[in-house]
Amino acid sequence: MSTFIEQIHEKAKLAPRKVVLQEGEDVRVIEAAGQAVRLGIAETTILGAPAKIRATAASASLSLDKVNIVDMTAAPNLDDYAHTYYEMRKAKGATEAEALRVMRDPLFYGAMMVRKGLCDSFVGGATYTTADVCRAGIQIVGMQPGLRTLSSFFAMISPDKAFGRDGILFFADCAVVINPIPEQLADIAIATADSYASLMGEEPRVAMLSFSTKGSAKHEHIDKVTKALAVAKERRPKLCIDGELQGDAALVPAIGEKKAKGSEVAGKATVLIFPDLDAGNIGYKLTERLGKTEAIGPILQGMAKPSSDLSRGCKASDILNVIAINVVRLQGAPQK
């Protein structure tokens, strides 16, 4: 376990929150839910058929002690949840029958538990697709006030302590928004800055990346980045953010000083915002493989209450880490 994750676990234990895991019949989810309770990281609720959950736990010698099980074969509060969903979606053509069908799906049911305040966060995606998880989050939990873009970040833990804060950098967006317009790119920058602040306990230094630094080239792709920078600065005047910056100018002090003299971010960036998903996804995978860097994520951001997607190839330890990350984010970011 990395020092970063150890610190996240310790922070989570200071103020545990209630987390619902929608895929409660999956052995990985059962194991993670039990670990979260035993370690004092979160109060966990899992959804599914109780008989199947208990049989799966027993076959793997896993304890369900203090893990809350919601019986989806009976689905308590189903009518109330369906009515709420119908009222939220009827203007978009939803029917009462469709609302009832949707709410029988544990993914959407768990998201409604978060909306209703029974739980503080959901963690899904061990068997669901990212698109399904994002849809449930956007439709039911809703977006953080002031943001309209659901995005994601990776915490990149490098063995080279010269970069970021002791080798820790946040990359975004590497998993969700394919080709963000300037306003969406500004949303991504703001959301990632908030994620960094809540998890790292310090103000971020946000670099808006491009193939140009401070006008060294001219292109509409660069214009998108500089417009996004202007939008982010207007919305968050106190945010430490700069661009457009090339990767080396963002990370290497000598190059940052040469290419962007006087910048508070150049050469000292802790958050890297990529201009599109091509760059972000390629960038994080190359960093992970060539730089022998641990990549934690993707972690969804931008929802009104932090909730997360999982890789379908995840391990129980990955699920536990995501639970802990959400708990720490729920504990509150610094005042803006």
Residue frames as qw, qx, qy, qz and C-alpha x, y, z in Angstrom:
[[0.000, 0.887, 0.462, 0.000, 0.00, 0.00, 0.00],
 [0.401, 0.507, -0.035, 0.762, 1.37, 3.43, -0.95],
 [0.234, -0.210, -0.462, 0.829, 1.94, 6.10, 1.68],
 [0.262, -0.103, -0.212, -0.936, -0.70, 8.21, -0.09],
 [0.620, -0.307, -0.595, -0.409, -3.36, 5.53, 0.39],
 [0.515, -0.265, -0.664, 0.472, -2.28, 4.91, 3.97],
 [0.053, -0.091, -0.234, 0.967, -2.80, 8.61, 4.68],
 [0.451, -0.181, -0.387, -0.784, -6.21, 8.55, 2.98],
 [0.617, -0.315, -0.721, -0.031, -7.25, 5.60, 5.15],
 [0.369, -0.246, -0.543, 0.713, -6.17, 7.42, 8.31],
 [0.149, -0.005, -0.017, -0.989, -8.03, 10.59, 7.30],
 [0.526, -0.255, -0.592, -0.555, -11.17, 8.60, 6.52],
 [0.534, -0.309, -0.742, 0.262, -11.14, 7.05, 9.99],
 [0.113, -0.046, -0.348, 0.930, -11.35, 10.53, 11.54],
 [0.459, 0.277, 0.256, -0.804, -14.92, 10.99, 10.30],
 [0.205, 0.098, 0.931, 0.285, -16.38, 7.85, 8.66],
 [0.472, 0.213, -0.069, -0.853, -19.37, 8.28, 6.35],
 [0.707, 0.204, 0.625, -0.260, -22.14, 6.04, 5.02],
 [0.189, 0.445, -0.651, -0.585, -21.32, 4.42, 1.68],
 [0.835, 0.222, 0.381, -0.329, -23.59, 2.19, -0.40],
 [0.081, -0.370, 0.818, 0.433, -22.15, -0.44, -2.73],
 [0.697, 0.235, -0.042, -0.676, -24.65, -1.48, -5.37],
 [0.721, 0.286, -0.601, -0.194, -23.11, -4.81, -6.44],
 [0.506, -0.542, 0.517, -0.427, -23.52, -6.53, -3.09],
 [0.976, 0.007, 0.175, -0.131, -23.55, -10.08, -4.46],
 [0.656, 0.616, -0.362, 0.241, -20.01, -9.72, -5.83],
 [0.840, -0.350, -0.255, 0.328, -17.40, -11.31, -3.55],
 [0.477, 0.242, -0.119, 0.837, -15.00, -8.38, -4.06],
 [0.242, -0.594, -0.092, -0.761, -17.64, -5.92, -2.91],
 [0.791, -0.536, -0.268, -0.119, -18.54, -8.06, 0.11],
 [0.774, -0.123, -0.230, 0.577, -14.88, -8.22, 1.14],
 [0.257, 0.358, -0.044, 0.897, -14.32, -4.47, 0.70],
 [0.449, -0.639, -0.202, -0.591, -17.51, -3.58, 2.59],
 [0.834, -0.475, -0.261, 0.102, -16.45, -5.74, 5.52],
 [0.655, 0.037, -0.161, 0.737, -12.93, -4.33, 5.56],
 [0.026, 0.551, 0.066, 0.832, -14.21, -0.75, 5.49],
 [0.637, -0.654, -0.180, -0.365, -16.33, -1.42, 8.59],
 [0.872, -0.321, -0.199, 0.311, -13.61, -3.30, 10.46],
 [0.558, 0.149, -0.075, 0.813, -11.01, -0.61, 9.76],
 [0.126, -0.703, -0.409, 0.568, -13.41, 2.18, 10.76],
 [0.205, -0.046, 0.410, 0.888, -13.24, 3.84, 7.33],
 [0.398, -0.085, -0.299, -0.863, -16.98, 3.82, 6.57],
 [0.561, 0.164, 0.675, -0.450, -20.39, 2.46, 7.47],
 [0.130, 0.201, -0.747, -0.620, -21.26, 0.27, 4.50],
 [0.695, 0.291, 0.433, -0.495, -24.51, -0.86, 2.92],
 [0.046, -0.201, 0.832, 0.515, -24.62, -3.46, 0.15],
 [0.661, 0.259, 0.073, -0.701, -27.54, -4.20, -2.16],
 [0.352, 0.231, -0.854, -0.307, -28.73, -7.56, -3.42],
 [0.817, -0.273, -0.378, -0.339, -30.48, -10.77, -2.46],
 [0.436, -0.687, 0.487, -0.316, -29.57, -11.50, 1.19],
 [0.946, -0.107, 0.304, -0.035, -29.46, -15.28, 0.74],
 [0.800, 0.512, -0.038, 0.310, -27.05, -15.01, -2.17],
 [0.070, 0.837, -0.360, 0.407, -24.91, -12.41, -0.38],
 [0.634, -0.566, 0.462, -0.253, -24.61, -14.57, 2.72],
 [0.968, 0.098, 0.217, 0.079, -23.85, -17.69, 0.71],
 [0.605, 0.686, -0.166, 0.367, -21.13, -15.88, -1.25],
 [0.179, -0.792, 0.430, -0.394, -19.63, -14.50, 1.94],
 [0.832, -0.364, 0.386, -0.160, -19.68, -17.89, 3.63],
 [0.933, 0.302, 0.082, 0.179, -18.02, -19.63, 0.68],
 [0.488, 0.656, -0.243, 0.521, -15.17, -17.09, 0.81],
 [0.623, -0.380, -0.477, 0.490, -14.98, -17.09, 4.64],
 [0.127, 0.358, -0.014, 0.925, -15.88, -13.39, 4.76],
 [0.113, -0.444, -0.686, 0.565, -17.60, -11.68, 7.67],
 [0.033, -0.609, -0.452, -0.650, -20.71, -9.56, 7.17],
 [0.407, -0.570, -0.528, 0.480, -20.62, -8.29, 10.74],
 [0.084, -0.677, -0.185, 0.708, -21.97, -4.71, 10.90],
 [0.027, -0.061, 0.580, 0.812, -22.42, -4.56, 7.10],
 [0.499, 0.370, 0.400, -0.674, -25.96, -3.42, 6.31],
 [0.171, 0.096, 0.862, 0.468, -27.75, -5.46, 3.64],
 [0.482, 0.330, 0.124, -0.802, -30.67, -4.01, 1.68],
 [0.502, 0.185, 0.843, 0.054, -32.86, -6.72, 0.21],
 [0.194, 0.302, -0.386, -0.850, -33.39, -5.79, -3.44],
 [0.132, -0.257, -0.916, -0.280, -35.92, -8.61, -3.83],
 [0.136, -0.712, -0.645, 0.241, -38.18, -6.52, -1.58],
 [0.305, 0.368, 0.149, 0.865, -36.64, -3.07, -2.30],
 [0.205, -0.684, -0.529, 0.459, -37.80, -0.93, 0.63],
 [0.009, 0.686, 0.043, -0.726, -38.96, 2.59, -0.30],
 [0.393, 0.130, 0.697, 0.585, -39.30, 1.50, -3.94],
 [0.156, 0.780, 0.579, 0.177, -42.54, 3.39, -4.57],
 [0.200, -0.912, -0.052, 0.354, -41.15, 6.58, -3.03],
 [0.412, -0.421, 0.505, 0.630, -37.92, 6.29, -5.01],
 [0.351, 0.361, 0.721, 0.475, -39.81, 5.61, -8.25],
 [0.055, 0.902, 0.428, -0.023, -42.09, 8.61, -7.67],
 [0.282, -0.801, 0.175, 0.499, -39.07, 10.86, -7.05],
 [0.413, -0.150, 0.650, 0.620, -37.38, 9.59, -10.20],
 [0.272, 0.618, 0.680, 0.287, -40.56, 10.10, -12.23],
 [0.048, -0.951, -0.226, 0.205, -40.92, 13.70, -11.03],
 [0.356, -0.646, 0.376, 0.561, -37.27, 14.36, -11.88],
 [0.269, -0.172, 0.750, 0.579, -37.42, 12.82, -15.34],
 [0.431, 0.582, 0.677, -0.134, -41.00, 13.22, -16.58],
 [0.245, 0.846, -0.067, -0.470, -40.12, 16.36, -18.53],
 [0.035, 0.531, -0.749, -0.394, -37.68, 14.19, -20.48],
 [0.666, 0.136, -0.522, -0.516, -40.37, 11.64, -21.28],
 [0.100, 0.122, -0.945, 0.288, -40.07, 9.21, -18.38],
 [0.633, -0.362, -0.414, -0.544, -43.22, 7.29, -17.47],
 [0.612, -0.527, 0.399, -0.434, -44.27, 5.97, -14.07],
 [0.997, 0.025, 0.067, -0.030, -43.77, 2.40, -15.29],
 [0.667, 0.544, -0.303, 0.409, -40.26, 3.24, -16.52],
 [0.154, -0.706, 0.431, -0.540, -39.44, 4.91, -13.20],
 [0.848, -0.349, 0.289, -0.276, -40.44, 1.78, -11.31],
 [0.948, 0.258, -0.058, 0.177, -38.32, -0.39, -13.62],
 [0.394, 0.686, -0.359, 0.495, -35.29, 1.91, -13.28],
 [0.369, -0.652, 0.427, -0.506, -35.54, 1.97, -9.49],
 [0.972, -0.177, 0.117, -0.103, -35.43, -1.83, -9.33],
 [0.744, 0.469, -0.282, 0.384, -31.89, -1.58, -10.70],
 [0.695, -0.554, -0.219, 0.403, -29.48, -1.59, -7.72],
 [0.484, 0.125, 0.071, 0.863, -27.23, 0.98, -9.42],
 [0.116, -0.530, -0.233, -0.807, -30.00, 3.57, -9.64],
 [0.648, -0.644, -0.391, -0.110, -31.54, 2.50, -6.33],
 [0.689, -0.325, -0.208, 0.613, -28.21, 3.09, -4.55],
 [0.249, 0.262, 0.111, 0.926, -27.83, 6.48, -6.21],
 [0.372, -0.643, -0.335, -0.579, -31.31, 7.40, -4.94],
 [0.713, -0.536, -0.366, 0.264, -30.27, 6.37, -1.42],
 [0.481, -0.082, -0.067, 0.870, -27.55, 9.01, -1.71],
 [0.061, -0.439, -0.287, -0.849, -29.98, 11.61, -3.02],
 [0.574, -0.631, -0.403, -0.332, -32.41, 10.85, -0.17],
 [0.151, -0.730, 0.449, -0.493, -29.64, 11.17, 2.43],
 [0.944, -0.302, 0.042, -0.130, -29.71, 7.56, 3.64],
 [0.837, -0.109, 0.141, 0.517, -26.10, 7.25, 2.43],
 [0.125, -0.838, 0.128, 0.516, -23.45, 9.84, 1.71],
 [0.163, 0.606, -0.632, -0.455, -21.81, 8.25, -1.34],
 [0.949, 0.159, 0.212, -0.171, -22.13, 5.34, -3.72],
 [0.122, -0.559, 0.753, 0.326, -19.44, 3.08, -5.19],
 [0.843, 0.312, 0.390, -0.200, -20.38, 1.02, -8.26],
 [0.461, 0.746, -0.403, -0.262, -18.86, -0.34, -11.41],
 [0.418, -0.376, 0.826, 0.034, -17.44, -3.72, -10.40],
 [0.448, 0.261, 0.835, 0.183, -19.91, -5.20, -12.89],
 [0.337, 0.854, 0.351, -0.184, -21.61, -2.10, -14.36],
 [0.592, 0.444, 0.168, 0.652, -20.09, -0.05, -17.18],
 [0.273, -0.216, -0.165, 0.923, -18.67, 3.43, -16.57],
 [0.172, -0.260, -0.403, -0.861, -21.42, 4.88, -18.79],
 [0.520, -0.540, -0.631, -0.201, -24.10, 3.31, -16.55],
 [0.513, -0.442, -0.431, 0.597, -22.44, 4.58, -13.37],
 [0.150, -0.051, 0.066, 0.985, -22.10, 8.10, -14.79],
 [0.296, -0.399, -0.543, -0.677, -25.73, 8.07, -15.94],
 [0.545, -0.583, -0.596, 0.084, -26.99, 7.12, -12.48],
 [0.442, -0.345, -0.261, 0.786, -24.81, 9.77, -10.87],
 [0.031, 0.071, 0.227, 0.971, -25.81, 12.60, -13.19],
 [0.370, -0.427, -0.588, -0.578, -29.51, 11.77, -13.28],
 [0.631, -0.587, -0.505, -0.050, -30.04, 11.09, -9.59],
 [0.578, -0.448, -0.246, 0.636, -27.26, 12.49, -7.39],
 [0.205, 0.960, 0.176, 0.075, -26.89, 15.50, -9.65],
 [0.618, 0.448, -0.151, 0.628, -24.01, 17.86, -10.17],
 [0.452, -0.400, -0.315, 0.733, -22.04, 19.98, -7.72],
 [0.126, 0.929, 0.283, -0.202, -23.38, 23.56, -7.71],
 [0.008, -0.859, 0.321, 0.399, -21.48, 25.62, -10.26],
 [0.171, -0.348, 0.840, 0.380, -20.33, 22.59, -12.29],
 [0.769, 0.344, 0.046, -0.536, -22.03, 21.04, -15.30],
 [0.638, 0.489, -0.585, -0.103, -19.40, 18.47, -16.29],
 [0.894, -0.367, 0.251, -0.053, -18.85, 15.04, -14.80],
 [0.496, 0.688, -0.523, 0.084, -15.17, 14.18, -15.14],
 [0.939, -0.301, -0.102, 0.128, -12.49, 12.08, -13.48],
 [0.051, 0.854, -0.503, 0.123, -8.98, 12.25, -12.10],
 [0.905, -0.001, -0.354, 0.235, -6.10, 9.90, -11.41],
 [0.427, -0.841, 0.332, 0.012, -3.78, 10.25, -8.45],
 [0.811, 0.456, -0.305, 0.203, -0.37, 9.41, -9.90],
 [0.640, -0.725, 0.251, 0.053, 2.18, 8.27, -7.32],
 [0.670, 0.644, -0.330, 0.164, 5.66, 8.50, -8.82],
 [0.850, -0.314, -0.138, 0.400, 8.83, 7.05, -7.31],
 [0.440, 0.303, -0.014, 0.845, 10.53, 10.27, -8.44],
 [0.271, -0.702, -0.519, 0.405, 9.80, 12.65, -5.56],
 [0.256, -0.168, 0.139, 0.942, 10.97, 15.67, -7.58],
 [0.158, -0.288, -0.532, -0.781, 7.58, 16.09, -9.27],
 [0.507, -0.599, -0.458, -0.418, 4.35, 17.35, -7.73],
 [0.448, -0.682, 0.378, -0.437, 4.18, 16.99, -3.98],
 [0.460, -0.414, 0.780, -0.091, 6.63, 14.25, -3.05],
 [0.065, -0.103, 0.917, 0.380, 5.93, 12.51, -6.35],
 [0.245, 0.521, 0.793, -0.198, 2.13, 12.86, -6.20],
 [0.123, 0.140, -0.311, -0.932, 0.36, 14.49, -9.15],
 [0.511, 0.452, 0.631, -0.369, -3.32, 14.59, -10.10],
 [0.070, -0.064, 0.671, 0.736, -4.11, 14.04, -13.82],
 [0.399, 0.547, 0.641, -0.363, -7.46, 14.95, -15.44],
 [0.826, 0.006, 0.349, -0.443, -9.49, 14.13, -17.40],
 [0.010, 0.422, -0.870, -0.254, -8.20, 10.74, -18.44],
 [0.152, 0.115, 0.981, -0.047, -11.39, 8.67, -18.58],
 [0.268, 0.578, 0.684, -0.355, -14.68, 10.49, -19.23],
 [0.331, 0.839, 0.140, -0.408, -14.88, 13.66, -21.37],
 [0.800, 0.261, 0.358, 0.404, -13.58, 12.98, -24.87],
 [0.401, 0.337, 0.185, 0.831, -13.22, 16.47, -26.34],
 [0.184, -0.706, -0.507, 0.458, -14.20, 19.12, -23.78],
 [0.214, 0.808, 0.198, 0.511, -15.17, 22.59, -24.90],
 [0.242, 0.457, -0.390, 0.762, -13.53, 25.46, -22.98],
 [0.539, -0.491, 0.157, -0.666, -16.31, 25.65, -20.37],
 [0.965, -0.183, -0.162, -0.094, -16.07, 21.91, -19.76],
 [0.700, 0.283, -0.383, 0.533, -12.28, 22.10, -19.52],
 [0.096, -0.529, 0.332, -0.775, -12.68, 24.85, -16.91],
 [0.818, -0.378, 0.003, -0.433, -15.09, 22.59, -14.99],
 [0.931, 0.046, -0.300, 0.204, -12.51, 19.79, -15.09],
 [0.401, 0.435, -0.399, 0.701, -9.79, 22.11, -13.79],
 [0.381, -0.508, 0.246, -0.732, -11.96, 23.41, -10.93],
 [0.919, -0.260, -0.091, -0.281, -13.24, 19.96, -9.95],
 [0.852, 0.144, -0.354, 0.358, -9.72, 18.49, -9.94],
 [0.140, 0.511, -0.385, 0.756, -8.41, 21.40, -7.90],
 [0.638, -0.451, 0.164, -0.602, -11.13, 20.72, -5.33],
 [0.974, -0.075, -0.213, -0.027, -10.35, 16.98, -5.34],
 [0.620, 0.343, -0.419, 0.568, -6.67, 17.70, -4.78],
 [0.144, -0.540, 0.330, -0.761, -7.36, 20.17, -1.97],
 [0.796, -0.378, 0.069, -0.468, -9.66, 17.76, -0.11],
 [0.982, -0.020, -0.163, 0.090, -7.35, 14.74, -0.44],
 [0.673, 0.301, -0.279, 0.615, -3.95, 16.39, -0.08],
 [0.459, -0.748, -0.346, 0.333, -4.86, 19.06, 2.48],
 [0.311, -0.465, 0.154, 0.815, -3.19, 21.89, 0.57],
 [0.454, 0.737, 0.061, -0.496, -3.97, 24.31, -2.22],
 [0.815, 0.236, 0.426, 0.315, -3.25, 22.95, -5.70],
 [0.004, -0.619, 0.366, 0.695, -1.10, 24.47, -8.44],
 [0.713, 0.437, 0.537, -0.110, -3.03, 23.74, -11.63],
 [0.124, -0.413, 0.565, 0.703, -1.36, 23.59, -15.05],
 [0.715, 0.551, 0.250, -0.350, -3.49, 23.78, -18.20],
 [0.547, -0.288, 0.640, 0.456, -1.45, 21.66, -20.62],
 [0.635, 0.730, 0.049, -0.247, -0.91, 22.17, -24.33],
 [0.841, 0.175, 0.161, 0.485, 1.78, 21.72, -26.98],
 [0.270, 0.690, -0.013, 0.672, 2.53, 25.42, -26.53],
 [0.483, -0.502, -0.437, 0.569, 3.78, 27.51, -23.63],
 [0.102, -0.745, -0.181, 0.634, 2.59, 31.10, -23.31],
 [0.453, 0.818, 0.018, -0.353, 2.06, 31.75, -27.00],
 [0.330, -0.480, 0.692, 0.426, 5.03, 29.79, -28.39],
 [0.118, 0.150, 0.841, 0.506, 2.64, 28.42, -31.03],
 [0.431, 0.195, 0.098, -0.876, -0.69, 29.46, -32.51],
 [0.237, -0.112, -0.900, -0.347, -3.57, 27.06, -33.11],
 [0.573, -0.403, -0.210, -0.682, -7.27, 26.70, -32.32],
 [0.786, -0.263, -0.545, 0.125, -6.41, 23.83, -29.95],
 [0.406, -0.013, -0.402, 0.820, -4.31, 26.25, -27.92],
 [0.243, -0.326, -0.081, -0.910, -7.10, 28.83, -28.05],
 [0.708, -0.416, -0.490, -0.291, -9.39, 26.29, -26.38],
 [0.679, -0.236, -0.490, 0.493, -6.97, 25.92, -23.48],
 [0.203, 0.080, -0.195, 0.956, -6.43, 29.66, -23.00],
 [0.440, -0.393, -0.262, -0.764, -10.20, 30.28, -23.09],
 [0.754, -0.393, -0.526, -0.009, -10.72, 27.53, -20.50],
 [0.510, -0.082, -0.401, 0.756, -8.05, 29.18, -18.34],
 [0.087, -0.250, 0.003, -0.964, -9.87, 32.52, -18.55],
 [0.636, -0.423, -0.406, -0.501, -13.19, 30.89, -17.60],
 [0.742, -0.300, -0.525, 0.290, -11.64, 29.09, -14.63],
 [0.345, 0.023, -0.288, 0.893, -9.95, 32.29, -13.41],
 [0.298, -0.355, -0.157, -0.872, -13.19, 34.23, -13.68],
 [0.746, -0.414, -0.404, -0.331, -15.08, 31.61, -11.69],
 [0.814, -0.483, -0.170, 0.275, -12.29, 30.98, -9.16],
 [0.223, 0.917, -0.189, 0.269, -10.20, 34.15, -8.90],
 [0.435, -0.742, 0.491, -0.139, -8.14, 32.78, -6.01],
 [0.974, 0.043, 0.213, 0.067, -7.28, 29.50, -7.71],
 [0.243, -0.671, 0.567, 0.410, -3.56, 29.05, -8.45],
 [0.762, 0.382, 0.516, 0.091, -3.83, 28.12, -12.14],
 [0.041, 0.715, -0.370, -0.592, -1.85, 28.94, -15.26],
 [0.689, 0.250, 0.629, 0.257, -1.49, 28.02, -18.92],
 [0.979, 0.138, -0.103, -0.109, -1.06, 27.26, -21.58],
 [0.298, -0.705, 0.643, 0.011, 1.96, 25.20, -20.50],
 [0.714, 0.314, -0.617, -0.105, 3.86, 22.31, -22.05],
 [0.891, -0.363, -0.273, -0.005, 4.44, 19.31, -19.81],
 [0.702, 0.041, -0.291, 0.648, 8.08, 20.11, -19.14],
 [0.030, 0.474, -0.097, 0.875, 7.30, 23.74, -18.39],
 [0.658, -0.555, -0.164, -0.481, 4.66, 22.63, -15.89],
 [0.926, -0.341, -0.157, 0.047, 6.92, 20.16, -14.06],
 [0.774, 0.026, -0.115, 0.622, 10.59, 21.15, -14.33],
 [0.253, -0.846, -0.190, 0.429, 11.54, 24.30, -12.37],
 [0.340, -0.401, 0.378, 0.762, 14.40, 25.36, -14.67],
 [0.158, 0.290, 0.709, 0.623, 12.27, 24.96, -17.79],
 [0.103, -0.798, -0.593, 0.022, 9.26, 26.60, -16.17],
 [0.281, -0.744, -0.038, 0.605, 11.36, 29.61, -15.20],
 [0.270, -0.210, 0.535, 0.773, 12.75, 29.88, -18.72],
 [0.031, 0.340, 0.756, 0.559, 9.51, 29.42, -20.65],
 [0.311, -0.745, -0.474, -0.352, 7.02, 31.05, -18.24],
 [0.366, 0.135, -0.438, 0.810, 9.01, 33.40, -16.06],
 [0.226, -0.171, 0.275, -0.919, 7.10, 34.65, -13.03],
 [0.679, -0.230, -0.496, -0.490, 4.41, 31.95, -13.18],
 [0.505, -0.442, 0.544, -0.503, 3.23, 30.61, -9.81],
 [0.934, 0.060, 0.244, -0.254, 2.54, 27.24, -11.46],
 [0.728, 0.591, -0.346, 0.028, 5.25, 26.63, -14.04],
 [0.417, 0.446, -0.710, 0.351, 7.81, 24.13, -12.76],
 [0.132, -0.153, 0.734, -0.649, 5.75, 23.53, -9.60],
 [0.643, -0.106, -0.307, -0.693, 2.46, 22.06, -10.85],
 [0.291, -0.117, 0.883, -0.350, 0.65, 19.52, -8.70],
 [0.603, 0.458, 0.586, -0.289, -2.41, 19.16, -10.97],
 [0.097, -0.223, 0.642, 0.727, -2.15, 18.56, -14.72],
 [0.576, 0.519, 0.423, -0.469, -5.21, 19.27, -16.88],
 [0.372, -0.029, 0.736, 0.565, -5.03, 17.68, -20.32],
 [0.274, 0.247, -0.187, -0.910, -6.78, 19.33, -23.29],
 [0.773, 0.087, -0.278, -0.564, -8.69, 16.19, -24.34],
 [0.897, -0.257, 0.302, -0.195, -9.14, 12.52, -23.57],
 [0.844, 0.448, -0.204, 0.212, -6.58, 11.43, -26.17],
 [0.251, 0.661, -0.474, 0.525, -3.85, 13.35, -24.39],
 [0.525, -0.534, 0.414, -0.517, -5.03, 12.50, -20.89],
 [0.973, -0.080, 0.146, -0.161, -5.47, 8.76, -21.40],
 [0.793, 0.454, -0.251, 0.320, -2.21, 8.39, -23.31],
 [0.072, 0.719, -0.426, 0.544, -0.39, 10.57, -20.78],
 [0.649, -0.505, 0.407, -0.398, -1.44, 8.64, -17.71],
 [0.995, 0.051, 0.083, -0.016, -0.76, 5.23, -19.26],
 [0.646, 0.566, -0.309, 0.409, 2.71, 6.24, -20.45],
 [0.168, -0.687, 0.455, -0.541, 3.49, 7.74, -17.05],
 [0.856, -0.319, 0.268, -0.306, 2.26, 4.59, -15.33],
 [0.980, 0.154, 0.052, 0.117, 4.23, 2.17, -17.48],
 [0.628, 0.555, -0.216, 0.500, 7.41, 4.03, -18.42],
 [0.047, -0.667, 0.369, -0.646, 7.71, 5.95, -15.16],
 [0.477, -0.132, -0.829, 0.260, 6.80, 2.98, -12.97],
 [0.207, -0.177, 0.264, -0.925, 4.12, 5.18, -11.42],
 [0.049, 0.359, 0.903, -0.231, 1.12, 3.93, -9.43],
 [0.229, -0.210, -0.328, -0.892, -2.14, 5.16, -10.95],
 [0.069, 0.330, 0.820, -0.463, -5.09, 5.37, -8.56],
 [0.407, 0.430, 0.093, -0.801, -8.38, 5.94, -10.36],
 [0.007, 0.402, 0.140, 0.905, -10.21, 6.98, -12.33],
 [0.089, -0.434, -0.684, 0.579, -12.16, 8.71, -9.57],
 [0.069, 0.694, 0.540, 0.471, -15.34, 10.47, -10.70],
 [0.220, -0.346, -0.318, 0.855, -15.70, 14.12, -9.71],
 [0.128, -0.133, -0.311, -0.932, -18.26, 16.86, -10.14],
 [0.423, -0.494, -0.718, -0.247, -21.26, 15.18, -8.50],
 [0.373, -0.735, 0.017, -0.566, -23.12, 16.91, -5.68],
 [0.718, -0.553, 0.400, -0.132, -21.91, 14.13, -3.35],
 [0.148, 0.593, -0.765, -0.201, -18.65, 12.39, -4.29],
 [0.887, 0.044, 0.410, -0.207, -19.44, 8.95, -5.70],
 [0.079, -0.613, 0.699, 0.359, -17.28, 6.66, -7.79],
 [0.871, 0.350, -0.239, -0.247, -16.95, 4.23, -10.63],
 [0.640, -0.458, 0.607, 0.108, -14.81, 1.09, -10.46],
 [0.318, 0.435, -0.746, -0.391, -12.87, -0.89, -13.02],
 [0.917, -0.050, -0.092, -0.385, -14.61, -4.19, -13.75],
 [0.798, 0.221, -0.495, 0.263, -11.22, -5.81, -13.18],
 [0.176, -0.712, 0.386, -0.560, -10.86, -4.26, -9.72],
 [0.510, -0.041, -0.796, 0.323, -9.74, -6.10, -6.61],
 [0.469, -0.730, -0.493, 0.054, -11.33, -5.80, -3.16],
 [0.501, -0.417, -0.117, 0.749, -8.42, -3.59, -2.10],
 [0.144, 0.217, 0.351, 0.900, -9.16, -1.21, -4.99],
 [0.327, -0.659, -0.541, -0.406, -12.78, -0.92, -3.88],
 [0.568, -0.628, -0.360, 0.391, -11.69, -0.25, -0.30],
 [0.405, -0.166, 0.070, 0.897, -9.37, 2.52, -1.48],
 [0.056, -0.417, -0.450, -0.788, -12.14, 4.17, -3.50],
 [0.470, -0.710, -0.522, -0.057, -14.44, 4.04, -0.47],
 [0.549, -0.503, -0.195, 0.638, -11.76, 5.76, 1.61],
 [0.257, 0.082, 0.264, 0.926, -11.13, 8.41, -1.05],
 [0.218, -0.594, -0.516, -0.578, -14.84, 9.23, -1.22],
 [0.541, -0.684, -0.438, 0.216, -15.07, 9.48, 2.57],
 [0.461, -0.337, -0.035, 0.820, -12.18, 11.96, 2.69],
 [0.072, 0.268, 0.394, 0.876, -13.70, 14.03, -0.12],
 [0.371, -0.670, -0.569, -0.299, -16.99, 14.05, 1.77],
 [0.533, -0.518, -0.379, 0.551, -15.24, 15.42, 4.83],
 [0.083, 0.960, 0.211, -0.162, -15.05, 18.70, 2.96],
 [0.625, 0.408, 0.053, 0.663, -12.70, 20.68, 0.76],
 [0.309, -0.283, -0.230, 0.878, -11.11, 23.94, 1.98],
 [0.212, 0.799, 0.395, -0.402, -13.30, 27.03, 1.80],
 [0.546, 0.452, 0.379, 0.595, -13.23, 28.68, -1.59]]
